[in-house]
Structures are given as C-alpha cells and as structure tokens.
Amino acid sequence: MRVFIYLIFISLIFSSCTSDEVFKSEKTDFFNIYKNIVYKTPKTPVQVNSLSKEIKNTKWLSKFNQPIILISTEDKKVQATLVALGNNSEKLTWVSADGISLTFDNGILIATRGYKQDLFASKHSNLETRFDNIKNYKKIHRYLNSENDYDDIEFICSISKKTNFKLSILEFNLLTDHFTESCKSSNYSHTNEYYLLPNTKIVLQSKQWIGPTQKAFLSYNLYAFQKL
C-alpha cells in the first residue's frame, strides 16, 4: 500500500510540471516583494514566532527543486514538507509524501485530505474580504462522517489586527500584519492566527484549526523564498 502511495505521489509531481511556469512567475513576484521588505527589516534578533530549530535557513531550503510549504504540529514535534500539486483560481493544493494534502484559498485553509478527520470543505461568508473586515461573520466547516454523509459545524467569528508584528522565518526578520481570528460554535471554539506581508493578502505563516480531532497546525509559506 505504501509503495502504491509513493507511486501516486511521484506521478503527481510530474503532472504538476505543467504549472511550473505559473509557480515560477508567482514566486518571482513574491520574492521581489519579500526582498524589498527583508532589506528594510532589522538584522538583530527579535522576539518572534519562528520555525523550529530543525529548519535551518535558505541553504536548507535550496535542496528542494519543487515549490514547498512546511506544516507542523503546534508543539513542532511533527513536521512535513508539502510540494505544490496545483493552482486553481488562487486555490493552491499541496501534497506530502504520505498522501496528505491541504488546499488554501489565498492562504486560508479550505480543505484537507488524508487525515483521520478531514475538513471536506470550509465555507466563509466573507472569504475574499477576510482581512479587511473585523465585524462578526459566519463560517461552516464540513466533515464526512461514518455514514458517508456530512456533519457541519457552524461558527461565528471575529477578527482583530495588529501591525508591525515581528516575525522570523528562515533567517529573515520581517514586520508583518498579525490577524487573530476567534471562532465559536455551540460545542467548539478555536483561534486562528495569520501573519501577512504588510498591506497585502500574502500569508507568510499561519496557525489554522482543522477540526475537533486534528486540532490546529502551523503552516509556513516557503516557496516565495526559493530560487527554482
């Protein structure tokens, strides 16, 4: 079974080559933005949310020849690199070597595959303006149950913003916009965090809740720093 999964994974990598030019173009645009910000940010150590010590620097990153992101448990004991699988109208899907995939819409998690309890879909009432609107809004997380039907969890959420938040990613110290999203349902509550390049909707790092079983995970957008 594991061999079969790896064969699928290898085939997915080759199939993603057709979108390499798209990712290279996006990477170039992002990298130029990041470069300008990095040159203007402090070189001295700062108090930050950062990658674990297992992740070294851009030298470590240079060994990857596919666009990647990194995901991690909150305690950073379990980490995985995911390669780009596809881009559909800014909905980016990433896949790991063991078949787990995550789909983001402009940095916001909207689906997972391969977990014990997958987020089948996430519906947001104001997804496109999420980082512009701090008023209360609704979102729905949908999960498949054992009867091959759907279980929906409806949340009421609010979001707050802090500017000039210091973030360390790889060996770079960046000033970011820090958004905190607080969501409550009748049985569950969670808090998501997003770190955005200032005055953009580019999510550099986030903490996002998957569901009651998997809880939250950390994600790091590393492909903008890659020189492919």
Secondary structure, DSSP 4 states (H G I P E B T S, - for coil): -HHHHHHHHHHHHHHGGGGHHHHHHHHHHHHHHHHHHHHHS--S--------TT---HHHHTT--S-EEEEEETTSSSEEEEEEEEEETTEEEEE-TTS-EEEEETTEEEEEESSSS---EEEETTGGGTTT--S-EEEEEEEE-TTS-EEEEEEEEEEEEEEEEEEEETTEEEEEEEEEEEEE-SS-EEEEEEEE-TTS--EEEEEEEEETTTEEEEEEE-GGG---
